[in-house]
Amino acid sequence: MLQNLEHDELVALQSCRWIKKVLKEEIFNILFMDRIGEREERFKEMSTSELINEFEDKNSGNVSLIREELRHRYKEGLDDDRIKIAAVFQNGTKGDQKWIALQIRREMNLGGKLSTNW
């Protein structure tokens, strides 16, 4: 039903304070669907070092999306990238520290691939 509304109507609903968060998120996705995809594609094309630099810039507005891309690259990545990502997460938020500690424990239990000497 939302997809049938005009752009102006969607913007008015998005800014209405009586609309629930879930509905606002759907409206946002409809309004900016094409731009969201562009941003995610840009992150996939960036090198790991570039992603880390942008991840460390907490004012970039993209920290959570970059975090997901870095986690994906850590699980799938090469040893050099994994070590860089592990070091960044080790110095990050408590959530990042817990996540990387869990990954390292799993790898140690499976005869892992990553050296923890940093």
C-alpha atoms as an extended CHARMM CRD file, in Angstrom:
* protein
*
       118  EXT
         1         1  MET       CA              0.0000000000        0.0000000000        0.0000000000  PROA      1               0.0000000000
         2         2  LEU       CA              2.8800000000        2.3870000000        0.7880000000  PROA      2               0.0000000000
         3         3  GLN       CA              4.4130000000        1.8530000000       -2.6220000000  PROA      3               0.0000000000
         4         4  ASN       CA              1.3020000000        3.3330000000       -4.2550000000  PROA      4               0.0000000000
         5         5  LEU       CA              1.6930000000        6.6630000000       -2.4210000000  PROA      5               0.0000000000
         6         6  GLU       CA              3.2600000000        9.7350000000       -4.0010000000  PROA      6               0.0000000000
         7         7  HSD       CA              6.7230000000       10.9020000000       -2.9350000000  PROA      7               0.0000000000
         8         8  ASP       CA              5.3200000000       13.9360000000       -1.0710000000  PROA      8               0.0000000000
         9         9  GLU       CA              2.8820000000       11.7510000000        0.8480000000  PROA      9               0.0000000000
        10        10  LEU       CA              5.6610000000        9.3680000000        1.8770000000  PROA      10              0.0000000000
        11        11  VAL       CA              7.8250000000       12.2650000000        3.0690000000  PROA      11              0.0000000000
        12        12  ALA       CA              4.9060000000       13.6390000000        5.1030000000  PROA      12              0.0000000000
        13        13  LEU       CA              4.3370000000       10.2310000000        6.7270000000  PROA      13              0.0000000000
        14        14  GLN       CA              8.0570000000        9.8190000000        7.3960000000  PROA      14              0.0000000000
        15        15  SER       CA              8.1950000000       13.0850000000        9.3300000000  PROA      15              0.0000000000
        16        16  CYS       CA              4.9770000000       12.4780000000       11.2750000000  PROA      16              0.0000000000
        17        17  ARG       CA              5.6430000000       11.9070000000       14.9680000000  PROA      17              0.0000000000
        18        18  TRP       CA              2.6760000000        9.5500000000       15.4120000000  PROA      18              0.0000000000
        19        19  ILE       CA              3.9970000000        6.9560000000       12.9980000000  PROA      19              0.0000000000
        20        20  LYS       CA              5.6460000000        3.9150000000       14.6000000000  PROA      20              0.0000000000
        21        21  LYS       CA              9.3430000000        3.2020000000       14.0480000000  PROA      21              0.0000000000
        22        22  VAL       CA              8.7360000000        0.0540000000       11.9820000000  PROA      22              0.0000000000
        23        23  LEU       CA              6.5210000000        1.9400000000        9.5510000000  PROA      23              0.0000000000
        24        24  LYS       CA              9.0410000000        4.7940000000        9.3360000000  PROA      24              0.0000000000
        25        25  GLU       CA             11.7800000000        2.3190000000        8.4250000000  PROA      25              0.0000000000
        26        26  GLU       CA              9.6390000000        0.8970000000        5.6110000000  PROA      26              0.0000000000
        27        27  ILE       CA              8.8940000000        4.3780000000        4.3040000000  PROA      27              0.0000000000
        28        28  PHE       CA             12.6090000000        5.2200000000        4.4420000000  PROA      28              0.0000000000
        29        29  ASN       CA             13.4530000000        2.0680000000        2.4870000000  PROA      29              0.0000000000
        30        30  ILE       CA             10.9130000000        2.9570000000       -0.2030000000  PROA      30              0.0000000000
        31        31  LEU       CA             12.1400000000        6.5560000000       -0.4740000000  PROA      31              0.0000000000
        32        32  PHE       CA             15.8490000000        5.7380000000       -0.5870000000  PROA      32              0.0000000000
        33        33  MET       CA             15.9790000000        2.1570000000       -1.8870000000  PROA      33              0.0000000000
        34        34  ASP       CA             18.2280000000        3.0020000000       -4.8300000000  PROA      34              0.0000000000
        35        35  ARG       CA             20.7120000000        4.9820000000       -2.7210000000  PROA      35              0.0000000000
        36        36  ILE       CA             20.9380000000        2.2730000000       -0.0390000000  PROA      36              0.0000000000
        37        37  GLY       CA             22.0070000000       -0.2760000000       -2.6370000000  PROA      37              0.0000000000
        38        38  GLU       CA             24.6450000000        2.1220000000       -4.0230000000  PROA      38              0.0000000000
        39        39  ARG       CA             26.2060000000        2.5770000000       -0.5910000000  PROA      39              0.0000000000
        40        40  GLU       CA             26.4120000000       -1.1610000000        0.0710000000  PROA      40              0.0000000000
        41        41  GLU       CA             27.9730000000       -1.7670000000       -3.3540000000  PROA      41              0.0000000000
        42        42  ARG       CA             30.5330000000        0.9780000000       -2.7010000000  PROA      42              0.0000000000
        43        43  PHE       CA             31.5890000000       -0.7820000000        0.5190000000  PROA      43              0.0000000000
        44        44  LYS       CA             32.0000000000       -4.0970000000       -1.2560000000  PROA      44              0.0000000000
        45        45  GLU       CA             34.2760000000       -2.4780000000       -3.8320000000  PROA      45              0.0000000000
        46        46  MET       CA             36.4990000000       -0.7670000000       -1.2210000000  PROA      46              0.0000000000
        47        47  SER       CA             39.7220000000       -2.3620000000       -0.0110000000  PROA      47              0.0000000000
        48        48  THR       CA             39.8730000000       -3.6130000000        3.5610000000  PROA      48              0.0000000000
        49        49  SER       CA             42.2430000000       -0.7820000000        4.5350000000  PROA      49              0.0000000000
        50        50  GLU       CA             39.8360000000        1.8160000000        3.1360000000  PROA      50              0.0000000000
        51        51  LEU       CA             36.9560000000        0.2240000000        5.0160000000  PROA      51              0.0000000000
        52        52  ILE       CA             38.9360000000        0.2400000000        8.2470000000  PROA      52              0.0000000000
        53        53  ASN       CA             39.7480000000        3.9430000000        7.8180000000  PROA      53              0.0000000000
        54        54  GLU       CA             36.0850000000        4.7860000000        7.2890000000  PROA      54              0.0000000000
        55        55  PHE       CA             35.0490000000        2.4690000000       10.1550000000  PROA      55              0.0000000000
        56        56  GLU       CA             37.3620000000        4.3340000000       12.5250000000  PROA      56              0.0000000000
        57        57  ASP       CA             35.7480000000        7.6450000000       11.4710000000  PROA      57              0.0000000000
        58        58  LYS       CA             32.7340000000        7.4190000000       13.7760000000  PROA      58              0.0000000000
        59        59  ASN       CA             31.1610000000       10.5020000000       12.1360000000  PROA      59              0.0000000000
        60        60  SER       CA             30.8940000000        8.8700000000        8.7040000000  PROA      60              0.0000000000
        61        61  GLY       CA             27.3560000000        7.6450000000        9.4040000000  PROA      61              0.0000000000
        62        62  ASN       CA             28.2010000000        4.2520000000        7.9470000000  PROA      62              0.0000000000
        63        63  VAL       CA             29.7930000000        2.5050000000       10.9040000000  PROA      63              0.0000000000
        64        64  SER       CA             27.1780000000       -0.2360000000       11.3020000000  PROA      64              0.0000000000
        65        65  LEU       CA             27.1500000000       -1.0970000000        7.5840000000  PROA      65              0.0000000000
        66        66  ILE       CA             30.9390000000       -1.1400000000        7.4540000000  PROA      66              0.0000000000
        67        67  ARG       CA             31.0150000000       -3.3010000000       10.5930000000  PROA      67              0.0000000000
        68        68  GLU       CA             28.8630000000       -5.9050000000        8.8370000000  PROA      68              0.0000000000
        69        69  GLU       CA             31.0980000000       -5.8330000000        5.7530000000  PROA      69              0.0000000000
        70        70  LEU       CA             34.2320000000       -6.1940000000        7.9100000000  PROA      70              0.0000000000
        71        71  ARG       CA             32.6990000000       -9.1290000000        9.7800000000  PROA      71              0.0000000000
        72        72  HSD       CA             31.8490000000      -10.7760000000        6.4810000000  PROA      72              0.0000000000
        73        73  ARG       CA             35.3810000000      -10.2080000000        5.1920000000  PROA      73              0.0000000000
        74        74  TYR       CA             36.8440000000      -11.5540000000        8.4240000000  PROA      74              0.0000000000
        75        75  LYS       CA             34.9320000000      -14.8020000000        8.0880000000  PROA      75              0.0000000000
        76        76  GLU       CA             35.7530000000      -15.1740000000        4.3880000000  PROA      76              0.0000000000
        77        77  GLY       CA             39.0440000000      -13.2940000000        4.1740000000  PROA      77              0.0000000000
        78        78  LEU       CA             42.7180000000      -13.8130000000        3.7680000000  PROA      78              0.0000000000
        79        79  ASP       CA             45.0910000000      -13.9100000000        6.7350000000  PROA      79              0.0000000000
        80        80  ASP       CA             46.3950000000      -10.3420000000        6.2490000000  PROA      80              0.0000000000
        81        81  ASP       CA             42.8830000000       -8.8870000000        6.1350000000  PROA      81              0.0000000000
        82        82  ARG       CA             41.7660000000      -11.0120000000        9.0670000000  PROA      82              0.0000000000
        83        83  ILE       CA             44.6180000000       -9.7500000000       11.2440000000  PROA      83              0.0000000000
        84        84  LYS       CA             43.8640000000       -6.0980000000       10.3590000000  PROA      84              0.0000000000
        85        85  ILE       CA             40.1610000000       -6.5520000000       11.0600000000  PROA      85              0.0000000000
        86        86  ALA       CA             40.8310000000       -8.3980000000       14.3220000000  PROA      86              0.0000000000
        87        87  ALA       CA             43.1040000000       -5.5800000000       15.5090000000  PROA      87              0.0000000000
        88        88  VAL       CA             40.4740000000       -2.9330000000       14.7140000000  PROA      88              0.0000000000
        89        89  PHE       CA             37.7210000000       -4.8710000000       16.4780000000  PROA      89              0.0000000000
        90        90  GLN       CA             39.9850000000       -5.5430000000       19.4620000000  PROA      90              0.0000000000
        91        91  ASN       CA             40.3360000000       -1.7740000000       19.9080000000  PROA      91              0.0000000000
        92        92  GLY       CA             36.6600000000       -1.0940000000       19.1510000000  PROA      92              0.0000000000
        93        93  THR       CA             33.4680000000       -1.1470000000       21.1640000000  PROA      93              0.0000000000
        94        94  LYS       CA             32.6810000000       -3.8240000000       23.7310000000  PROA      94              0.0000000000
        95        95  GLY       CA             30.4120000000       -5.4880000000       21.1930000000  PROA      95              0.0000000000
        96        96  ASP       CA             33.2220000000       -5.5970000000       18.6280000000  PROA      96              0.0000000000
        97        97  GLN       CA             35.6310000000       -6.9640000000       21.2340000000  PROA      97              0.0000000000
        98        98  LYS       CA             33.2020000000       -9.7110000000       22.2430000000  PROA      98              0.0000000000
        99        99  TRP       CA             32.5490000000      -10.6180000000       18.6050000000  PROA      99              0.0000000000
       100       100  ILE       CA             36.2370000000      -10.9340000000       17.7160000000  PROA      100             0.0000000000
       101       101  ALA       CA             36.9740000000      -12.8590000000       20.9250000000  PROA      101             0.0000000000
       102       102  LEU       CA             34.2100000000      -15.3220000000       20.0400000000  PROA      102             0.0000000000
       103       103  GLN       CA             35.5900000000      -15.7540000000       16.5140000000  PROA      103             0.0000000000
       104       104  ILE       CA             39.1080000000      -16.3750000000       17.8170000000  PROA      104             0.0000000000
       105       105  ARG       CA             37.8310000000      -18.9170000000       20.3820000000  PROA      105             0.0000000000
       106       106  ARG       CA             35.9280000000      -20.7550000000       17.6630000000  PROA      106             0.0000000000
       107       107  GLU       CA             39.0080000000      -20.8750000000       15.4760000000  PROA      107             0.0000000000
       108       108  MET       CA             41.1790000000      -22.1180000000       18.3300000000  PROA      108             0.0000000000
       109       109  ASN       CA             38.6920000000      -24.9060000000       19.0100000000  PROA      109             0.0000000000
       110       110  LEU       CA             38.7270000000      -25.8450000000       15.3210000000  PROA      110             0.0000000000
       111       111  GLY       CA             42.4950000000      -25.5740000000       14.8950000000  PROA      111             0.0000000000
       112       112  GLY       CA             42.0910000000      -22.0160000000       13.5670000000  PROA      112             0.0000000000
       113       113  LYS       CA             43.7520000000      -19.9820000000       10.9030000000  PROA      113             0.0000000000
       114       114  LEU       CA             44.5980000000      -16.7840000000       12.7980000000  PROA      114             0.0000000000
       115       115  SER       CA             47.5380000000      -16.0710000000       15.0190000000  PROA      115             0.0000000000
       116       116  THR       CA             46.5830000000      -14.0380000000       18.0920000000  PROA      116             0.0000000000
       117       117  ASN       CA             50.0270000000      -12.4500000000       18.5280000000  PROA      117             0.0000000000
       118       118  TRP       CA             49.2840000000       -8.7420000000       18.2830000000  PROA      118             0.0000000000
